[in-house]
Amino acid sequence: NAGVTQTPKFRVLKTGQSMTLLCAQDMNHEYMYWYRQDPGMGLRLIHYSVGEGTTAKGEVPDGYNVSRLKKQNFLLGLESAAPSQTSVYFCASSYPTSGRTETQYFGPGTRLLVL
Amino acid sequence: LAKTTQPISMDSYEGQEVNITCSHNNIATNDYITWYQQFPSQGPRFIIQGYKTKVTNEVASLFIPADRKSSTLSLPRVSLSDTAVYYCLVGVPFGNEKLTFGTGTRLTIIP
């Protein structure tokens, strides 16, 4: 199993450009998440999905959109990149565990620099 | 969602036992306590999870007192490779829509 993979690993954008980050998991997990991590900070949840075709907002959703057309993929889009979106983006997935907080499995991250 | 408080940083020497305490005064009845480890330039990795009393696995132990308002992650005989940031999370059983990792505890192991 590859686990959770993220594409690309690193990207530089100019302000106003758009891009899509791809997250893929091969563990048949129902839940998928997108986080951002700024230098010296913890992770903040952007959007999440509890199943194919469903998405929901997290703590910091503004400026991002997501789609979950296939169970194994979770896409994060930036329509008009801003310097404030310079960050490391992590994708995670998990499976429902009745009555307890599920364990999240994280990808290696995508480092995004917006100039 | 229960807010957690952890020390910002800790230093320890190789071979020692390290205990990192997390406070979560507003923990709810259904909340589990989960610890993650994050190395530089990597995503967090699950270490251990517990609800009450003591949980032990091959990596760490988790001690939770009866009132569950705090928890302690114990790393036995640490090595340089244990240098990382450790996050304590307390969350609801379903729907982590507001789950945050906070700033964690930066553990530095000294040779």
Contacts between the chains, C-beta under 8 A, distances in Angstrom:
chain1	res1	chain2	res2	distance
A	4	B	43	7.7
A	31	B	96	8.0
A	33	B	96	7.3
A	35	B	101	7.7
A	40	B	103	7.4
A	41	B	103	6.2
A	42	B	87	6.6
A	42	B	100	6.4
A	42	B	101	3.8
A	42	B	102	4.6
A	42	B	103	4.9
A	42	B	104	5.8
A	43	B	44	7.0
A	43	B	100	7.3
A	43	B	101	4.2
A	44	B	100	6.2
A	44	B	101	7.8
A	45	B	96	7.2
A	45	B	97	7.1
A	45	B	98	7.0
A	45	B	99	6.1
A	45	B	100	6.8
A	48	B	96	6.9
A	48	B	97	6.3
A	50	B	95	7.2
A	56	B	97	6.0
A	57	B	97	7.5
A	58	B	97	6.0
A	58	B	98	7.1
A	59	B	98	5.9
A	59	B	100	6.3
A	90	B	43	4.8
A	90	B	44	7.6
A	92	B	43	7.1
A	96	B	94	7.2
A	97	B	93	7.7
A	98	B	93	7.7
A	99	B	30	7.6
A	99	B	93	5.4
A	100	B	32	4.9
A	100	B	49	7.2
A	100	B	51	7.4
A	100	B	93	5.6
A	101	B	31	7.4
A	101	B	32	4.3
A	101	B	34	5.6
A	101	B	49	6.9
A	101	B	89	7.4
A	101	B	91	4.6
A	101	B	92	7.1
A	101	B	93	5.9
A	101	B	96	7.2
A	102	B	96	7.7
A	103	B	34	7.3
A	103	B	46	4.7
A	103	B	49	6.9
A	104	B	36	7.9
A	104	B	44	7.6
A	104	B	46	7.0
A	104	B	96	7.8
A	105	B	46	7.5
A	106	B	42	7.9
A	106	B	43	2.9
A	106	B	44	5.3
A	106	B	45	7.0
A	107	B	43	5.6
A	108	B	42	6.4
A	108	B	43	6.1
A	109	B	41	7.1
A	109	B	42	7.1
A	109	B	43	5.7
